[in-house]
Amino acid sequence: MSHVHIIGGGLAGLSAAIELAAQARVTVYEAGPACGGRARSFHDRSLETRIDNGNHLILSSNELTFRYLDLIGARHTLTGPGLPIFPYYDLEDSLAWTLRLSKGKIPFWAFPGGRRVPGMKVAELGALLRFLRAGEDTTVESCLSSGELSRRLLVPFAISVLNTDIHTGSAKLLGNVIRKSLAKGGMACCPWFPAVGLSETLIDPAVAYLSRFHAEVRTGIRVSAVEQKNGRAVALETSEGRIELGPEDQVIMAVPGPVAQSLLPGLTAPNAFESIANAHFRLPSPVRARGVVAQAGFVGLVGGISEWIFLKGDVLSVTVSAANRYADRKSSELLATIWSEIRRALDPVLSQPLPVAMPPSRLIWEKRATFAATPTQDQLRPGPRTDLVNLALAGDWTATGLPSTIEGSIQSGLQAVSALGYRSAVVYTGS
Ligand SMILES: Cc1cc2nc3c(=O)[nH]c(=O)nc-3n(C[C@H](O)[C@H](O)[C@H](O)COP(=O)(O)OP(=O)(O)OC[C@H]3O[C@@H](n4cnc5c(N)ncnc54)[C@H](O)[C@@H]3O)c2cc1C
């Protein structure tokens, strides 16, 4: 049986490992103390509770993600309203509304009398068609028309999906996401997120699945070099010594782009990044909401810094995407602003108002959360094949046609498996 060495135990590496577990001997080398990479849960000492590094939303259209969850037996660990509903609060206008997408393809929700975005004009929907038809160099901004649909929905949606501002964000990447979600109808847009934590949903069940197939997952081991000879990878230098590769052995490199470039000099990869900040607040008791906010488990915010508030028992977690723009602000200042935004948005739907004084809090900056999803950066993404016949690339930064997402990273792992000649749910046909 051939042996596939997978460098990196994030979602891309785990997706490849799961796909290969029944086809080859598999070893995963993960530098961190646990697998998960940018999608992980951990015990936070300052809040004295377990939190995720950042809130992650999965749409029902993410087919490869749901296939992965089914394989590892973890679909039931997701929670969500089961319907395409998104409660919103506009901080500029102090206005709450709920976007209820029509279940089918015809956007009845957008017509007058539907559950539409307040103040929107039907003509603004033309932007969706422009995203779907966008060329390589088109930016999000150039597809938008001005109006409340753009301000209250399309701009925040684009920033969340791309983690990049609308002036530079790629309309083509956004269009690819819309083609797989909104264009298929509301039921492709049901929001889901882990009921307990990212690791409990996406990582721990994957590691348990791999152990059932006797795949080895080695954490705390960093690969520092890949030795090459005659167009093949022949050895890995690691923090625990050298690993010689046999003539049939293969490698999937599923590390972040800059790490891959250091291991494979000359590799082209995205070189501009965007951060995501997540603010976590620990309350003395679980927060209980009413109505649609209780049903959804989250609220989208527009007109402020905060974008999404997730209600997780006694923890309120807020996402701020494309956060490079706030990099020079003090953490304490950002947390105070976010806390006041949370109170304004949530107090009207809570059985008990939130305390005025900010509770214990923690701000987590993921400085290189994603590559900057601009047309230029998108064109720097390599496919899975490399100059080494037995080494393939995976990672959300490789060419998947999607922005940096869970779906993209899982797809990239499957592409790498196919590129090495194994059976895979995604058949890679590129060069
Ligand atoms: C805060 C935040 C919020 C997000 N929200 C969403 C969301 O709502 N929806 C969504 O779909 N996506 C979201 N994403 C994106 C998603 O998390 C990523 O696309 C995905 O986790 C990337 O997985 P990956 O395996 O490609 O990379 P990574 O997770 O970066 O995995 C790479 C792994 O390689 C390991 N490694 C690095 N160097 C070495 C080495 N030398 N040797 C061995 N191992 C090494 C790392 O430790 C890491 O575990 C979010 C990301 C962040 C940061």
The ligand as an SDF file (V2000), in Angstrom:
LIG
                    3D

 53 58  0  0  0  0  0  0  0  0999 V2000
  -11.5870   34.0430   12.1620 C   0  0  0  0  0  0  0  0  0  0  0  0
  -11.9510   33.2680   10.9360 C   0  0  0  0  0  0  0  0  0  0  0  0
  -13.2800   33.1720   10.5480 C   0  0  0  0  0  0  0  0  0  0  0  0
  -13.6290   32.4460    9.4140 C   0  0  0  0  0  0  0  0  0  0  0  0
  -14.9440   32.3310    9.0810 N   0  0  0  0  0  0  0  0  0  0  0  0
  -15.3070   31.5050    8.0840 C   0  0  0  0  0  0  0  0  0  0  0  0
  -16.6780   31.2650    7.8180 C   0  0  0  0  0  0  0  0  0  0  0  0
  -17.5720   31.8220    8.4630 O   0  0  0  0  0  0  0  0  0  0  0  0
  -16.9970   30.3910    6.8230 N   0  0  0  0  0  0  0  0  0  0  0  0
  -16.0370   29.7550    6.0880 C   0  0  0  0  0  0  0  0  0  0  0  0
  -16.3920   28.9500    5.2170 O   0  0  0  0  0  0  0  0  0  0  0  0
  -14.7150   29.9820    6.3080 N   0  0  0  0  0  0  0  0  0  0  0  0
  -14.3260   30.8310    7.2850 C   0  0  0  0  0  0  0  0  0  0  0  0
  -13.0020   31.0460    7.5430 N   0  0  0  0  0  0  0  0  0  0  0  0
  -11.9860   30.4270    6.6630 C   0  0  0  0  0  0  0  0  0  0  0  0
  -11.6350   28.9910    7.0810 C   0  0  0  0  0  0  0  0  0  0  0  0
  -11.3880   28.9130    8.4580 O   0  0  0  0  0  0  0  0  0  0  0  0
  -10.3630   28.5880    6.3330 C   0  0  0  0  0  0  0  0  0  0  0  0
  -10.5860   28.7270    4.9440 O   0  0  0  0  0  0  0  0  0  0  0  0
   -9.9270   27.1510    6.5900 C   0  0  0  0  0  0  0  0  0  0  0  0
   -9.9440   26.8310    7.9640 O   0  0  0  0  0  0  0  0  0  0  0  0
   -8.5070   26.9790    6.0240 C   0  0  0  0  0  0  0  0  0  0  0  0
   -8.0950   25.6340    6.1500 O   0  0  0  0  0  0  0  0  0  0  0  0
   -6.7090   25.1800    5.5130 P   0  0  0  0  0  0  0  0  0  0  0  0
   -6.5260   23.7670    5.8810 O   0  0  0  0  0  0  0  0  0  0  0  0
   -6.6670   25.5600    4.0840 O   0  0  0  0  0  0  0  0  0  0  0  0
   -5.5840   26.0690    6.2270 O   0  0  0  0  0  0  0  0  0  0  0  0
   -5.1360   26.1190    7.7670 P   0  0  0  0  0  0  0  0  0  0  0  0
   -6.3290   26.0440    8.6360 O   0  0  0  0  0  0  0  0  0  0  0  0
   -4.2600   27.3090    7.8960 O   0  0  0  0  0  0  0  0  0  0  0  0
   -4.2960   24.7890    7.9760 O   0  0  0  0  0  0  0  0  0  0  0  0
   -2.9140   24.6900    7.7500 C   0  0  0  0  0  0  0  0  0  0  0  0
   -2.3280   23.8150    8.8410 C   0  0  0  0  0  0  0  0  0  0  0  0
   -0.9430   23.5960    8.5660 O   0  0  0  0  0  0  0  0  0  0  0  0
   -0.2370   23.6320    9.7950 C   0  0  0  0  0  0  0  0  0  0  0  0
    1.1690   23.9290    9.4870 N   0  0  0  0  0  0  0  0  0  0  0  0
    1.6950   25.1170    9.1180 C   0  0  0  0  0  0  0  0  0  0  0  0
    3.0210   24.9770    8.8860 N   0  0  0  0  0  0  0  0  0  0  0  0
    3.3250   23.6810    9.0990 C   0  0  0  0  0  0  0  0  0  0  0  0
    4.5350   22.9230    9.0030 C   0  0  0  0  0  0  0  0  0  0  0  0
    5.6890   23.4860    8.6270 N   0  0  0  0  0  0  0  0  0  0  0  0
    4.5010   21.6000    9.3200 N   0  0  0  0  0  0  0  0  0  0  0  0
    3.3220   21.0090    9.7060 C   0  0  0  0  0  0  0  0  0  0  0  0
    2.1490   21.6920    9.8040 N   0  0  0  0  0  0  0  0  0  0  0  0
    2.1540   23.0050    9.4930 C   0  0  0  0  0  0  0  0  0  0  0  0
   -0.9440   24.7310   10.5750 C   0  0  0  0  0  0  0  0  0  0  0  0
   -0.6810   24.6360   11.9590 O   0  0  0  0  0  0  0  0  0  0  0  0
   -2.4020   24.4690   10.2180 C   0  0  0  0  0  0  0  0  0  0  0  0
   -3.0300   23.5870   11.1250 O   0  0  0  0  0  0  0  0  0  0  0  0
  -12.6190   31.8110    8.6360 C   0  0  0  0  0  0  0  0  0  0  0  0
  -11.2780   31.9290    9.0090 C   0  0  0  0  0  0  0  0  0  0  0  0
  -10.9390   32.6430   10.1390 C   0  0  0  0  0  0  0  0  0  0  0  0
   -9.4920   32.7470   10.5310 C   0  0  0  0  0  0  0  0  0  0  0  0
  1  2  1  0
  2  3  1  0
  2 52  2  0
  3  4  2  0
  4  5  1  0
  4 50  1  0
  5  6  2  0
  6  7  1  0
  6 13  1  0
  7  8  2  0
  7  9  1  0
  9 10  1  0
 10 11  2  0
 10 12  1  0
 12 13  2  0
 13 14  1  0
 14 15  1  0
 14 50  1  0
 15 16  1  0
 16 17  1  0
 16 18  1  0
 18 19  1  0
 18 20  1  0
 20 21  1  0
 20 22  1  0
 22 23  1  0
 23 24  1  0
 24 25  2  0
 24 26  1  0
 24 27  1  0
 27 28  1  0
 28 29  2  0
 28 30  1  0
 28 31  1  0
 31 32  1  0
 32 33  1  0
 33 34  1  0
 33 48  1  0
 34 35  1  0
 35 36  1  0
 35 46  1  0
 36 37  1  0
 36 45  1  0
 37 38  2  0
 38 39  1  0
 39 40  1  0
 39 45  2  0
 40 41  1  0
 40 42  2  0
 42 43  1  0
 43 44  2  0
 44 45  1  0
 46 47  1  0
 46 48  1  0
 48 49  1  0
 50 51  2  0
 51 52  1  0
 52 53  1  0
M  END
$$$$
